[in-house]
Amino acid sequence: MNWEKLGQIYQVNNKNPYLLTHASNPLASHLKDDIFRIYYNGRDINNKSSVSYVDINIITHDIINDPKSPILTYGSENSFYSHGISIGNIWKQDGKSYIGFMGWQIRKNTHWRGDIGKFEIKGSWAGKPTLLLKSNKEDPISLSYPYIMYEENIYKMWYGSTINWNSENGEMIHVLKYATSSEGNTWNTKGISLPYKLGEAQAFSRPTLMKIKNKYHMWYSYRSGDGTLYRIGHAENKNGKKFDLNPNPNLNVSKKGWDSEMVCYPFVFEHKNEIYMLYNGNQHGKNGFGLAKLKS
C-alpha cells in the first residue's frame, strides 16, 4: 500500500489555556458533503491533554469552523483521566455515539499509566467520561488507545497494553491486544493481536482499522527501540484477531518539514471511494496534523 501525502491541513494557533499546543490523535467524523469534524487532543502548559475539534473540507482542506475551545477537559486529581484524555475512535452503541480514549494519570511522582474510557459525543457536545477497561490480570501495568467496532453481533476492541516500561534496549514494550464484548461494557481479553520484536517494532500505539475486500487492515504507530522516533506501520489478516508483524514503515517521514522527524497516531477513513489517513508529525503533533490518500 502506497500513500500520497497531501500536506499539513491543520496548524495549531491557539491561546486557550487548555489547547496551547498539539492537535494530536486526529479523529474524523463525517458531517455533510465533503466536510468532516476532526476531533483532536490539545495540551496545556503542563502537557495535560483535553479534547477539541475543527471542521475541515477534506477535499479542499479549507477550515470551515475552528472554535479553539475544549469540549472535554482532563479530570480531577483523583480521576482516571487526571492528566489527560487521548482519543481513539468513534463507534455506535445503543443508538448513541461514543469516543474511546486512554485516560492517563501520574500518581505520587510514579511512572505515568493509562486506563481505557469512553464518553458520549453528539456534535460539539461531550458527555462525562466513564471507565471501560482498567488494569486486570491480562493487562496489569497500563492500557492505551482503543479502536472499537460492532461487527458479527459483537463488539471488538484492539488496544494497547504495556508489558514492560524498560526492555533490555531501554525502550518500553507496549503491544496491541484484542478483546470482545457481547454488550460493549464487559470485555473478554484475547491476548496479543500484533506481536512485537525487540529492536524492530516493540512500542505500538493508536491502532486504526478498516476492512478492505474482506480483509482487516490495521495501521499503527511504532518505535523500534534503536532510538528511531515513531513511524506508521501496517498489518492485515482475514479474521482481525492475529496479525503478522511487518516491521517496515507503511508511512515514513518526509525529507524536510513538519513530518520530517516522526509520523504517528494514524486514523484511516473512507470518503467518496477514496481512503484517507489523518496523522501527526514531529513532536507528537505539537504543531498540528496532516492528511494522506491511499494510492494503491
C-alpha angles and dihedrals in degrees: 000000000000126000130207111214111225096189138248107321100180128040123189115245107152138139096188106121092228094050106038095130140012136033095205132168096022112206123192125217119177116238106172140315106347095336121112130183107228112202115200145168120253125186136222128221090281093050093251110148131227135174129258137148145217128202113227136177099236093205102046095024090226115155108235100178131005112174093178092209132105123256091193130018134198115277140250122294093267097046124103088242097046094131102032156335115230111186130222119177144318125253137166123245127171091349094307132103120235136186116213119214148171110249110201135196141184111209122197095333093307125135115291116258138178145221129192121252141163138213132193115250129198114170107298093348123095127191128219114288120249130193115259105172128004133182113302142160092289094044108027101159116042140333132210148182115355126207110197131186135168113230139144089015094299138088114245125200132189113191145159125261130183118231097174134356092214125027126187091280093049096252122115122251107229116163138188116248138184132230138170136207134189094210104019099250109069113054133206109207117219102187133242116000098179117032123223132223122203113243093012110053120348110131112062131176145173106015118202122191141197135172113232121177092344093309128111113233120195128191122188145160117257142176122208101212095241094097096270112137124236122312128179117247135189137213135173141191141155102251103034093231108092119027127188117238116243104181097200127102115262088187115025136188124279123244091249142356138044096342100035096109104039144355119204151146100047125195117189124200141158130240128170093347092307125111118223135187125208112200145161129241137194120009093012094294098315091152101033143278140289142209135233132184126215113247101184 
